[in-house]
Amino acid sequence: MQIQDVILAVESPNEILADKAVALVARDVLKYRDVWDVWYLVNRLDAHIDRNLVQHKFADYGTIDIETRALRRREELSKESTAKAFLGEMKRFLPSNRVAELTEMGAHHAVLADSGELIRRGVLTV
């Protein structure tokens, strides 16, 4: 059997980051994998947020009450209970030694803070 090359169109890291900003705010429940993805996109792939793209995506999804949702999510991201839940969930996705490093260094707080900063810069009114 011969299979021809397949070309897949994928989003750029910047567009994925915009999708993550929308997901963090629009979802009723915080998905910790999104938080990890934001950290990875910003710190490893050098993605940058595009406020206009974020606003277009909110409009496409028909998201309402964006400012209130964004403020609520930022508050949730800053809570110690969220940090503990984040570590618990990351055990499903990351090697145990990586989770241990995050815990010992307190780096999980920085990972959560990156998502809060993304919401501040990409969603909230300046």
N, C-alpha and C positions, 0 to 999 in steps of 0.2 A: 504494500500500500504506500502511495506517495502522498504526502501532505504538503501543500503549498504554504509558504510563509503567510502568517497572519499579522496584520498590523492593527493594534488596539489603540484607540484614542483614549487617553486618560487625562484627568485634571492635573493642573500644575500644583506644586506644593502650596502656592498662595491661594488658589481656589479651594483646595482641601481645607486650608486653615479657615477660610471664610465659612465653609460648610460646618466646621467644628464650632465656630463662634455661634452660628445659628443653632446648632444642636444643643450647645450648653445652655442657651437661653430659652429656646422654644420647648424643649422636652420637659414634661412634668417631673421626671425622675432623672437625677444626675447619673450619667453612665461614666464610670471611672476610666474606662478605656478611652473615652474622648479626652479626658484630662491628660492621660499619658500621651495620646497622639498629639495634642497641642504642644506639650513639652518637646516631643521628638521633632515635630515640624519646625518649631522655632529654633531649637538648640542644635539640631543635627542637620536639618535641611535648609536652614537660614530663610524660612518662609516669613513673609511680611503681610500684615493685614491690610486689606483694601476696604475701607468703610463703605464706599459706594457699592461694591460688590455684595457686601454683607446686607446692606439695606435692600438691594434688589432681590436677594435670596429670601429675606423676611417677607417681602411683598409676594414673591412667587408662592410661598407656603401659606400666605394669608395670616401670618402671625400678628396678633394684636397685643396691646399692653406690654410692649417690648421693654420700655424703661423700668417698669415695676418688676417684671420678670428678671431683668438683668441685675438689678440691685439685690433682689432676693437670692439669686444664684451666687453673686459675689459674697454675700454674707454667709451662705452655706459653705462655700469653698474655704472660708477662713476659720471654720469651727474645728476644734480638736476631734470631735466625733467623726467629722468628715475625713480627717487625716487618717484616723484609725480604720475607717471603713475602706478608704482608698488602698491602704496597705493590704488589708484582707482580700480585697478583690484582685489586686495585682499578683497575688500568689497563684492565681489561675493562668496568668499570661506571661509572667516573667520567671526566669530561673530563681530558685530559692536564694542563691548567693547574692543576686542583684537586689532582691527585696530586703535581705539582711543589710546590705550596704546602705540602701535608702533609709532604713530604720536607724541604724547606728549613727549615720551622719546627720539625721534629721532632714535629709534632702527631699523627703516626700512633701514637706511644707513648701519648699521652693517649686516643686512640680505643680502643686495646687495653686500657688501664687501666680504662676505663669498663665493659668487659665483665667484667674481673676483679672490679671493685667490685660489679657486679650479682650475680655468683656469691656473693661474700662476704655481701652483705646479703639476698639472696633465696633462697639455697640452703643455705649452710653453717650448722651449728648455732652458735648464739650462745654 
